[in-house]
């Protein structure tokens, strides 16, 4: 069979009344919105859980470990389905019906599921970063009269985040790619928009190539931003830019 290449398909009109290129851009907006909101949520929850895992309170450590194991070991696709189909049924009828009637229910579900899933991975990174610091830093905080909370806030976490920036960069890139799973619950993000374009035009290679290029551009931008952040936050003599390993004096 001879494939009929048509790179001009991106400028043809879709059934929605806009060009297919604009269709992909609309999908990209939902992808970025989902990924960014989920990333903010993952950073907050992951930092809290990861920090708790390094405290000296056994009951709190067990709770944080349970949180991490729960959300890290259940596949993201299963979590999407649970949040979208199961959770509203477990809530009181009024709340469940309200959730299901939200105009952007799939979007809310997507960033919640993705946020909880990624937060468990961020928590592991935060724990690793804190544990990589010399014990003397925690002791120095105590010697200065800081409370444990202040020691984490002003001493341990700022240094730990400098160590784990490269790994957090990988997680941010992963959250953008993982957002494509949201198409299974009806969110028309970039991958879903690509499939829609392919189904209407039968131009499979052009559709997938366009989406691939967009994903690559986003990943490259995220990579350069992360490298810039590494250089800005690097501590001379402590952390070598581009290295995820920790050291200390």
N, C-alpha and C positions, 0 to 999 in steps of 0.2 A: 504494500500500500504506500501511496505517496502522500506525505503529510503536507497540508496547505499552510505554509507559514504566513502569518499576518501580524506583523508587529504594530500595525496601525490600529489594532483592536482596542488599545487602551484609550483611544480618542473617540471611539464610537459610543453611541448612547446606549445606556442600559435600560431595562424596563422601569427603573426608578426615575428616569428622566434626567439622569446625569451621566457623564462619561464613566467608563469603567475605571479610568485612572482615579477619578474622584471617589468612586466606590471603594477602591483600595485605600485611599487616604482617609475615608470615613471609618473604615475598619481599623486603620492604624491609630486613629484617635481613641477608639475604644480600647485597643490594646495598651496604649500608653496610659490611659486613665486607670485601667484595671491594674496594670503593673505598678504604677507609681503609688496608688492608694494602698495596694497590698504590701509594697515595700516599706512604706511608712509604718504600717501596722506591724509588719514583721520585725522591723528595727526596734520598735518600742517594746513589744511583747518578748522578743528574743533577748533583748538586753536585760530585761527584768528577770526572765527565767534563767538565763546564762549566769547572771550575777548571783542569784539565789543558790545556784548549784555549787558555788565556791564558798558559801558561808559555813559557819560552825554550828548551825542549827539542823540536826538530823531530820526532823519532821519536815522542815521547809525544803531541804535538799531532796527528800523522797518525793514530795509533791512536784517539785520542778522537774525531777527526773521522769516522773510519770507523765507529765505534760509533754516533755520532749519525745518520749518513746511512743506516746499515743499518736501525736500528729506526724511524727517522722516515719512511722512504720505502716501507716495506712496509705495506700496509693492515692495520689492526688485525684485521679478520676473518680474513685470511690467516694472520696470526701466531697467532691462536687455534687455527686448524686445524693449523698446523705443530706447535705445542706439544702439542696433544692427540693427534693422530694420527701424526705423523711422528717427533718426538723420541724417544718410547718405543721405536720400532722401530730407531732408530740406536744406542741404548745397548746394553750387554751384556744378554743375555736375562734374567738374574736381576733386574737393576735395572729393565729395561723392564716385566717382568711385575709387579714390585712396584708400580711407578708406576700401572699400569693397574688394579691390584686395590685401590688406595686407596679407602676409602668416599667420600671427598670429592675425587676426582680432578679433577672438573670445576671445583671451587672453587679448588684449588691451581693448575690450569692457567690459570684466568681471571685471578687476581691476578698471576701471573708474567708472562703475556703483556701485561696492562694496565700492569704496573709497568715493564717494559722499554720498552714503547711510549711511555709518558708520560715516562720518565726522559730520553729523547732530546730531548723538547720542553723539559723543565725545564733540561737542560744548555744549550740555546741561550739561555734566559732568564738563567741564571747568568752565562754568558759575556758577554752584553749588559750586565748589571749591573756586572760588574767593569770592562769596557771603558769604561763611562760615567763611571767615577770619574776625577778629575783625576790626572795622572801624579805629581803631588807627593805623593800619599798613599803610593804604593809607595816613593818616594824617602825619605819621612819614616820609614817603617818601617826601611829600611836604615840611615838616619842614627842611629836609636835603637839599632842593634846587633841588630835582630831578624833571624832567619834567614828565607829565603823562605817556608818553611812557617809560621812564626810571623806573618809579615807578612800572609799570606792569612787565617790564623785570627783574628787580633786586630784587623786593620785593614781589609782589603779585603772579606772576605766579610760581616762584620756590616753594613757600609754598603751593599754590593751588594744584600743581601736586603731592606733597607729600600726600595731603589729598585724592586725587581721584585715587591713584595707584590701590587700590583694585577694584574699578569699571572699570578702564581701563583694568585691567586684564580680567574681564568678557567680555568686548568688544572685546579684542584680541581673546579670545577663541571663541566668537560668529562669528568673521570674518572668522576664519578657517572653522567653520561649514557652514556658509552662502556661502562660495565659492562653495559648492556643487551645488548651483543653476545654476552655469555657464554651467553645462552639457546641459541645455536646449538650449544653443546657440552654441553647438558643441565643447566646450572645454573638452578635455579628461583628466579631473582631477581625483582625487582618486575615487569619487563615480561613475563617468562614466566608469573608468577602471574596477571597481567592477561589474557594470552591464554588461560590455562587457565579462568579465570572466564568469559570470553566464550564459549568453546567449550561449556561445560557449561550455561550459562544462556541463551545467544543474546541477552544484553543488552549489545550492543556498546558503545553510547554510555555507558551507566552504568559499565561496566568501564574504558573508556579515560578517562572523566572522573575517576574515582577515582584512577587512576594519575597522571594529569596534575596533579591537586591535590597529591598527595603529592610529586611531583618539584618542583613550584613551592615548596612549604613548605621542602623541603630546601635548595633553591637560595637562598631568601631568608635562611634561617638562616646559611648559609655566607657570604653577602654581608655580613650584619651583623657576623659574627665577624671577617671580613677588615677591615672598616672600623674596628672596634674595635682590631684589631691594628695597623693603620696609625697610629692616633692614639697608641697606647702606645709604638710604636717610632720615631715620627717624631723627627728631630733638628731642634730649632729653628734656623731660619736656613739650613738646608741642604736639606731636602726638604719641600715643601708637601704636607700631607695630601690624599690623593685624586689626586695626580699621580704618574705613572709616570716622569717625566723627572727626570734627575739634574742637580745643579748643585754648586757648591762654592765655598769661599773659600780 
